[in-house]
Each structure stands twice: as structure tokens, then as C-alpha cells.
């Protein structure tokens, strides 16, 4: 795909499984106690849902068909790493688990 390269920012469409994984690992109301490991990083952020679009920085271009790896930037202190994601090819619909160029504003 033309223009696809490391460091480019695209939009990634979250899948149901992505949302479950992100929301599962995020904590709410965790206080400091003797049970919390010293130096542990808690994941905080707003809940996400399937079909939500998030910015993704491409970290590896896997092939010329547009498959990429990337880090999805979430509204919180964590991120989601995705691998071998294909570009969206549906006209007028963004398929979960795919990436696309940002829409014109």
C-alpha cells in the first residue's frame, strides 16, 4: 500500500476482544496497600468499546498487502499493541480489527 511506513499514524478500529482485553487490565479505585507490588504500573483510562477508532502508530510493515503491527494510543496511561492487521477494504464501513487512513476533516 502506498504511503504505509513505520511511524505513520493511522486509525485502528477496536474489536470486541480488544475492548475486553483493554477494559479487563484497567483498574478502578486501586489504592496503595501492602498487596500492591512496589513499583507496579496500574493501567488507568476510560472504558473502550468495539468499533471505537483509536490512533495507531505503525511500528512494522509486514508486507506489501498493507499488513502492519502497531501501537494503539488509548485515552489513558496504557496502549494496545496489535500485530498483522490488514487495511480496511469495505466501502462505507470500518471493519473491526482493521486500520484506515484518518478521515478528512
N, CA, C and O of each residue as an XYZ file, in Angstrom:
420
protein
N       0.838     -1.181      0.000
C       0.000      0.000      0.000
C       0.880      1.241      0.000
O       1.863      1.333      0.736
N       0.516      2.152     -0.812
C       1.301      3.376     -0.950
C       1.212      4.241      0.307
O       0.129      4.447      0.854
N       2.343      4.736      0.751
C       2.400      5.639      1.883
C       2.503      4.982      3.239
O       2.721      5.663      4.241
N       2.350      3.664      3.291
C       2.409      2.962      4.571
C       3.863      2.825      4.982
O       4.689      2.339      4.209
N       4.181      3.254      6.201
C       5.553      3.157      6.672
C       5.639      3.300      8.177
O       4.712      3.783      8.827
N       6.752      2.879      8.710
C       6.986      2.959     10.146
C       6.858      4.409     10.602
O       7.395      5.325      9.978
N       6.141      4.593     11.694
C       5.958      5.922     12.260
C       4.728      6.654     11.767
O       4.352      7.674     12.344
N       4.091      6.163     10.716
C       2.867      6.813     10.220
C       1.746      6.579     11.220
O       1.697      5.541     11.879
N       0.854      7.542     11.326
C      -0.292      7.417     12.218
C      -1.538      7.152     11.381
O      -1.859      7.898     10.455
N      -2.231      6.071     11.731
C      -3.468      5.683     11.067
C      -4.528      5.506     12.150
O      -4.239      5.681     13.334
N      -5.746      5.162     11.755
C      -6.793      4.856     12.716
C      -7.016      3.357     12.722
O      -7.072      2.725     11.667
N      -7.146      2.781     13.932
C      -7.413      1.363     14.105
C      -8.809      1.224     14.702
O      -9.191      2.003     15.575
N      -9.569      0.240     14.238
C     -10.927      0.005     14.718
C     -10.896     -1.165     15.702
O     -10.583     -2.295     15.327
N     -11.224     -0.882     16.958
C     -11.161     -1.898     18.003
C     -12.161     -3.029     17.769
O     -13.295     -2.797     17.351
N     -11.720     -4.251     18.046
C     -12.604     -5.409     18.007
C     -13.240     -5.590     19.381
O     -12.848     -4.931     20.345
N     -14.214     -6.475     19.465
C     -14.816     -6.785     20.760
C     -13.756     -7.346     21.703
O     -13.715     -6.981     22.878
N     -12.892     -8.235     21.191
C     -11.847     -8.837     22.032
C     -10.830     -7.792     22.486
O     -10.369     -7.839     23.627
N     -10.471     -6.843     21.605
C      -9.578     -5.742     22.004
C     -10.179     -4.989     23.194
O      -9.496     -4.742     24.188
N     -11.466     -4.626     23.086
C     -12.124     -3.858     24.144
C     -12.159     -4.643     25.447
O     -11.919     -4.084     26.517
N     -12.456     -5.934     25.363
C     -12.482     -6.771     26.564
C     -11.107     -6.784     27.228
O     -10.998     -6.620     28.443
N     -10.071     -6.978     26.436
C      -8.707     -7.053     26.977
C      -8.279     -5.723     27.606
O      -7.709     -5.707     28.697
N      -8.552     -4.623     26.926
C      -8.175     -3.304     27.458
C      -8.910     -3.028     28.768
O      -8.295     -2.647     29.764
N     -10.219     -3.220     28.761
C     -11.021     -2.924     29.949
C     -10.690     -3.868     31.107
O     -10.751     -3.459     32.266
N     -10.339     -5.125     30.810
C     -10.011     -6.103     31.845
C      -8.753     -5.708     32.604
O      -8.681     -5.853     33.824
N      -7.769     -5.211     31.878
C      -6.494     -4.928     32.542
C      -6.461     -3.564     33.223
O      -5.548     -3.270     33.995
N      -7.456     -2.737     32.935
C      -7.519     -1.439     33.603
C      -8.137     -1.598     34.978
O      -9.040     -2.411     35.172
N      -7.647     -0.819     35.931
C      -8.110     -0.924     37.308
C      -8.850      0.343     37.699
O      -8.584      1.428     37.182
N      -9.769      0.180     38.608
C     -10.509      1.332     39.124
C     -10.428      1.313     40.641
O     -10.661      0.280     41.268
N     -10.103      2.437     41.219
C     -10.104      2.573     42.662
C      -9.038      1.769     43.385
O      -9.214      1.428     44.555
N      -7.950      1.463     42.722
C      -6.878      0.712     43.377
C      -6.102      1.670     44.267
O      -5.521      2.647     43.796
N      -6.103      1.380     45.536
C      -5.331      2.182     46.472
C      -3.999      1.517     46.743
O      -3.796      0.352     46.402
N      -3.118      2.238     47.339
C      -1.830      1.658     47.697
C      -2.014      0.830     48.961
O      -2.555      1.312     49.957
N      -1.571     -0.390     48.916
C      -1.643     -1.263     50.083
C      -0.461     -2.216     50.043
O       0.310     -2.236     49.083
N      -0.333     -2.993     51.083
C       0.766     -3.957     51.121
C       0.593     -5.042     50.058
O       1.548     -5.760     49.762
N      -0.594     -5.178     49.480
C      -0.838     -6.193     48.444
C      -0.412     -5.723     47.046
O      -0.267     -6.536     46.133
N      -0.215     -4.420     46.886
C       0.173     -3.878     45.581
C       1.693     -3.906     45.493
O       2.362     -3.322     46.345
N       2.260     -4.574     44.478
C       3.724     -4.677     44.378
C       4.384     -3.300     44.243
O       3.879     -2.431     43.532
N       5.494     -3.113     44.919
C       6.230     -1.857     44.838
C       6.670     -1.613     43.396
O       7.243     -2.496     42.758
N       6.404     -0.428     42.895
C       6.815     -0.066     41.541
C       5.903     -0.568     40.442
O       6.185     -0.337     39.266
N       4.813     -1.249     40.783
C       3.897     -1.785     39.766
C       3.187     -0.642     39.049
O       2.874      0.383     39.654
N       2.938     -0.826     37.769
C       2.252      0.178     36.952
C       0.786     -0.217     36.812
O       0.471     -1.250     36.221
N      -0.097      0.593     37.347
C      -1.529      0.359     37.180
C      -1.965      0.956     35.842
O      -1.451      1.993     35.425
N      -2.903      0.305     35.177
C      -3.439      0.808     33.917
C      -4.734      1.550     34.210
O      -5.692      0.973     34.723
N      -4.749      2.825     33.881
C      -5.909      3.675     34.091
C      -6.339      4.254     32.765
O      -5.510      4.493     31.886
N      -7.639      4.482     32.615
C      -8.135      5.141     31.417
C      -9.628      4.924     31.272
O     -10.236      4.144     32.005
N     -10.203      5.625     30.316
C     -11.626      5.489     30.052
C     -11.911      4.137     29.411
O     -11.067      3.582     28.706
N     -13.112      3.611     29.663
C     -13.522      2.361     29.043
C     -13.587      2.535     27.531
O     -13.869      3.624     27.031
N     -13.325      1.459     26.818
C     -13.413      1.461     25.362
C     -14.478      0.465     24.932
O     -14.865     -0.415     25.701
N     -14.954      0.611     23.688
C     -15.971     -0.280     23.153
C     -15.580     -0.744     21.757
O     -14.769     -0.117     21.075
N     -16.177     -1.856     21.354
C     -15.970     -2.371     19.995
C     -16.379     -1.300     18.991
O     -17.323     -0.551     19.241
N     -15.699     -1.219     17.887
C     -15.914     -0.268     16.778
C     -15.334      1.115     17.059
O     -15.388      1.986     16.191
N     -14.776      1.341     18.263
C     -14.170      2.635     18.551
C     -12.906      2.787     17.712
O     -12.142      1.834     17.562
N     -12.685      3.972     17.169
C     -11.486      4.260     16.386
C     -10.456      4.902     17.296
O     -10.768      5.838     18.033
N      -9.220      4.398     17.245
C      -8.135      4.953     18.053
C      -6.931      5.185     17.144
O      -6.750      4.467     16.161
N      -6.105      6.186     17.464
C      -4.906      6.388     16.660
C      -3.918      5.239     16.870
O      -3.770      4.730     17.981
N      -3.255      4.844     15.801
C      -2.260      3.778     15.879
C      -0.998      4.224     15.160
O      -1.052      4.692     14.023
N       0.138      4.076     15.829
C       1.435      4.348     15.226
C       1.953      3.038     14.638
O       2.071      2.044     15.354
N       2.258      3.030     13.362
C       2.767      1.817     12.719
C       4.194      1.568     13.189
O       5.054      2.443     13.083
N       4.439      0.362     13.710
C       5.769      0.002     14.205
C       6.489     -0.976     13.280
O       7.709     -1.122     13.362
N       5.745     -1.647     12.400
C       6.350     -2.586     11.453
C       5.408     -2.786     10.281
O       4.217     -3.031     10.471
N       5.933     -2.684      9.076
C       5.161     -3.017      7.879
C       5.506     -4.454      7.540
O       6.658     -4.769      7.241
N       4.505     -5.327      7.586
C       4.741     -6.757      7.433
C       4.864     -7.182      5.976
O       5.666     -8.062      5.665
N       4.093     -6.582      5.077
C       4.160     -6.959      3.663
C       3.553     -5.863      2.795
O       3.100     -4.834      3.297
N       3.551     -6.096      1.501
C       3.055     -5.098      0.563
C       1.541     -5.102      0.436
O       0.985     -4.285     -0.298
N       0.863     -6.006      1.135
C      -0.602     -6.020      1.145
C      -1.165     -5.088      2.202
O      -2.383     -4.976      2.339
N      -0.295     -4.415      2.955
C      -0.740     -3.456      3.952
C      -0.846     -3.999      5.357
O      -1.309     -3.292      6.253
N      -0.426     -5.246      5.580
C      -0.438     -5.775      6.951
C       0.621     -5.055      7.775
O       1.771     -4.918      7.360
N       0.199     -4.595      8.970
C       1.110     -3.839      9.823
C       0.983     -4.291     11.275
O      -0.016     -4.889     11.674
N       2.019     -3.988     12.051
C       1.971     -4.037     13.506
C       1.903     -2.599     13.975
O       2.369     -1.695     13.283
N       1.324     -2.380     15.150
C       1.276     -1.015     15.631
C       0.908     -0.911     17.090
O       0.419     -1.858     17.705
N       1.157      0.275     17.628
C       0.767      0.605     19.000
C      -0.408      1.560     18.928
O      -0.306      2.665     18.395
N      -1.534      1.107     19.480
C      -2.739      1.919     19.517
C      -2.682      2.811     20.743
O      -2.492      2.339     21.864
N      -2.848      4.093     20.520
C      -2.804      5.076     21.599
C      -4.190      5.186     22.211
O      -5.146      5.569     21.537
N      -4.296      4.850     23.488
C      -5.573      4.839     24.188
C      -5.708      6.068     25.070
O      -4.715      6.726     25.383
N      -6.936      6.379     25.471
C      -7.190      7.505     26.360
C      -6.933      7.045     27.789
O      -7.859      6.764     28.550
N      -5.662      6.976     28.127
C      -5.227      6.518     29.439
C      -3.714      6.441     29.449
O      -3.051      7.009     28.582
N      -3.170      5.739     30.430
C      -1.711      5.664     30.528
C      -1.168      4.369     29.930
O      -0.019      4.008     30.186
N      -1.975      3.668     29.139
C      -1.542      2.414     28.535
C      -1.745      2.469     27.019
O      -2.207      3.474     26.478
N      -1.398      1.390     26.357
C      -1.593      1.288     24.913
C      -1.936     -0.156     24.577
O      -1.824     -1.043     25.423
N      -2.353     -0.383     23.344
C      -2.647     -1.727     22.858
C      -1.717     -2.004     21.684
O      -1.673     -1.230     20.728
N      -0.981     -3.094     21.752
C      -0.110     -3.499     20.653
C      -0.873     -4.510     19.818
O      -1.364     -5.507     20.346
N      -0.976     -4.264     18.525
C      -1.660     -5.188     17.616
C      -0.689     -5.627     16.529
O       0.218     -4.884     16.154
N      -0.889     -6.839     16.028
C       0.014     -7.388     15.016
C      -0.759     -7.892     13.807
O      -1.902     -8.337     13.910
N      -0.100     -7.806     12.665
C      -0.618     -8.338     11.395
C      -2.034     -7.865     11.085
O      -2.894     -8.669     10.727
N      -2.274     -6.577     11.220
C      -3.599     -6.014     10.953
C      -3.670     -5.519      9.520
O      -2.770     -4.832      9.037
N      -4.743     -5.875      8.856
C      -4.955     -5.527      7.456
C      -5.643     -4.172      7.339
O      -6.329     -3.730      8.261
N      -5.452     -3.517      6.195
C      -6.190     -2.269      5.977
C      -7.664     -2.569      5.718
O      -8.013     -3.638      5.218
N      -8.514     -1.623      6.060
C      -9.938     -1.759      5.794
C     -10.185     -1.641      4.290
O      -9.671     -0.725      3.648
N     -10.962     -2.552      3.733
C     -11.270     -2.511      2.303
C     -12.770     -2.357      2.039
O     -13.191     -2.250      0.888
N     -13.570     -2.346      3.103
C     -15.016     -2.178      2.957
C     -15.320     -0.723      2.631
O     -14.797      0.185      3.277
N     -16.142     -0.507      1.656
C     -16.543      0.846      1.278
C     -17.675      1.300      2.195
O     -18.725      0.658      2.244
N     -17.474      2.400      2.922
C     -18.513      2.960      3.769
C     -18.683      2.297      5.117
O     -19.593      2.665      5.861
N     -17.842      1.327      5.466
C     -17.946      0.649      6.755
C     -16.548      0.310      7.239
O     -15.735     -0.205      6.470
N     -16.258      0.589      8.496
C     -14.954      0.283      9.067
C     -15.036     -1.033      9.830
O     -15.708     -1.120     10.858
N     -14.362     -2.041      9.332
C     -14.387     -3.382      9.916
C     -13.508     -3.425     11.158
O     -12.350     -3.009     11.103
N     -14.037     -3.922     12.286
C     -13.207     -4.056     13.482
C     -11.971     -4.918     13.192
O     -12.041     -5.914     12.473
N     -10.831     -4.500     13.777
C      -9.584     -5.234     13.591
C      -8.791     -4.794     12.378
O      -7.770     -5.395     12.044
N      -9.264     -3.737     11.711
C      -8.543     -3.211     10.548
C      -8.118     -1.774     10.833
O      -8.555     -1.150     11.801
N      -7.250     -1.273      9.953
C      -6.805      0.115     10.080
C      -7.194      0.861      8.810
O      -7.453      0.258      7.769
N      -7.229      2.189      8.919
C      -7.522      3.034      7.757
C      -6.877      4.393      7.955
O      -6.539      4.787      9.071
N      -6.717      5.096      6.847
C      -6.173      6.449      6.932
C      -7.192      7.344      7.625
O      -8.395      7.134      7.471
N      -6.735      8.344      8.388
C      -7.672      9.260      9.041
C      -8.580      9.938      8.022
O      -8.160     10.261      6.911
N      -9.824     10.145      8.419
C     -10.773     10.813      7.541
C     -10.413     12.289      7.416
O      -9.815     12.877      8.318
N     -10.779     12.861      6.312
C     -10.595     14.305      6.126
C     -11.553     15.050      7.037
O     -12.702     14.645      7.218
N     -11.064     16.149      7.611
C     -11.933     16.963      8.482
C     -12.205     18.303      7.872
O     -12.915     19.117      8.462
